[in-house]
Amino acid sequence: MIQRRAHAPGFTLVEFLVVIAIIGVLVALLLPAVQAARESARRMKCQSNLRQFGLAAHTFHDVNQQFPNAYHLLLTHPNGDWGWGIRLMHYIEQAGLYTSLAPGDFMGDIPVANTLTQTKLPLFLCPSDPTKEINTNAKNYAKSNYAISAMIAPPHNQLTGNWTKVRIAMITNGTSNTFLVVERDMKKGLVAVYIGRIAGITDAMSYGRADLPLNTPYAGGSDANCTRHAWTSLHTGGASFTFCDGSVRFVSDNIETHKGYTNSCPGIVNSADFLYQNLYRYDDGATITAP
């Protein structure tokens, strides 16, 4: 007697489509969580970089009795001027690159952009900024995502002899209430370079200022209000800051700040009594509640 074989159970088309839809929903729910976890890891790495700059700056201060100047300006230099990033090389385990660059007394001209001056240094790169490791805004020198505070590291003008040497004892507002090194990206801002000031290019490539609100985007063109000096970040909701005590904290975009300031380019420090500007100045006697 011949018996008919029963059909093996299987999915109907409707069941298959339901499974696909469920998988799609799960992926849609998981993706933001994965992206948030990755950004959290990138932010932690960025803050680790900033923490090392704080430690290096304090070690430099111990040796030299001052924080490093942003750069050593001489306008006759055809290429530019050595900056704070090079001054810290011995304190961030880059003695080899320092020797190859041979900055001497830091008062000479920097080399032209070449394979050496384009050396990638991960410590100077925030992983949340996916742009190239070469700063195309600065004659193709190696990029840095970190700009020192112009208040703590004013430039040394070799022509006039003007050389403000900021020491911890001068920070009467408190080292835990004063910015030291902060982020800048290459999407909102012009980013920076670690070698120093580039001749014919804005000094914002070396330092940053808080006259304008955090994450003020670069206006482009003639940039009449020097938005190029602003600190910016691609982290969601704010940016990471190294303070003069070496601590690193995340500062929110919502921090109290002066909006509409229009006197940034002459180099006049914004004296408005807002928390963000107070944290930039180091000796104005403002009462500060740190973020």
Order of alpha helices (4+ residues) and beta strands (2+ residues): alpha-beta-beta-alpha-alpha-beta-beta-beta-beta-beta-beta-beta-beta-beta-beta-alpha
